Amino acid sequence: MQNTLLEEGTVEVKASTLPSPVPVMGWPGSAALSPVPYEQLTPRLHGLLEARVRRLGYLGGFFAAAARQPVALGHFIEYTETLTETLPDDLVQVVALRTATLTGNEYELVQHRRLAAKQGMTPGWISAAEAGEGSELAARHLATAALVDACVAHDGAGSRLSFARLVHLQGPDESMAVLMMLGRYVAHAAISNAVGLEANLPSTS
C-alpha cells in the first residue's frame, strides 16, 4: 500500500542534489510563525523525510510547521505509516478526502486528489469520496464516509451507530484503524488551517 503521508504530492523532481535552501510547499505569504527549514530538521526527522524530500525536491509546509515539535512530529509520521500499512488505499482515501472536504483543508485535499489518481482511482470516484456519496462508492466506502460525517460534521452525533455499521462490514480491527486515521486527518486539518497552509506548488518563502 502507498504511504499516504510521505507520498504527499506528485510533482517529482527526483533530485540527487537538493536545492539550497530546499523550497517549502504551501507556505502562506503571511503566517504567525516561520517554517522550520529542511536544513534545520532534527536528525530523526531527516531520517524520516529525506527520501521523500529528495524525490520531490521540496519540503511540505505541514512538516515545516509541525517540525517545531520534532519528537511529536516523528511519532505522528510513524503513526500515519503504521495505519496506512494496515488499511487498503481506498479506505485511506475516503477518510482523507472526506475529512479534508469537511474541514476545509485545501492543502491536504489537493494532495490526496493527486495521490488517489496516482493510485488508480477515477475522477468520478474521487469526487464521490469527497462528497461522501455516489454510485461509484461501495458499501464500505459509504460506511467510512458516514463515520467521518458523524465524527466531524455532526460533532460525534450518530458516530456510535456509524462505527457499528463499519465494524459489521469491515471487522473491528480495520474499523478501529479507520477511526484512528480519521483522528490523524482531523489533527492535520487543525494545524494546516491554523497556520494557513495553501494548496499550491513549491515556494521558497
Buried (B, 14 or more C-beta within 10 A) or exposed (E): EBBBBBBBBEEEEEBEEBEEEBBBBBBBEEBEEEBBBBEEBBEEBEEBBEEBBBBBBBBBBBBBBBBEEBEEBBEBBEBBBEBBEBBEBBBBBBBBBBBBBBBEBBBBBBBBBBBBBEBEBEEEBBEBBBBBBBEBBEEBBBBBBBBBBBBBBEEEEBBEEBBEBBBEBBEEEBBBBBBBBBBBBBEBBEBBBEBBBBBBEBBEB
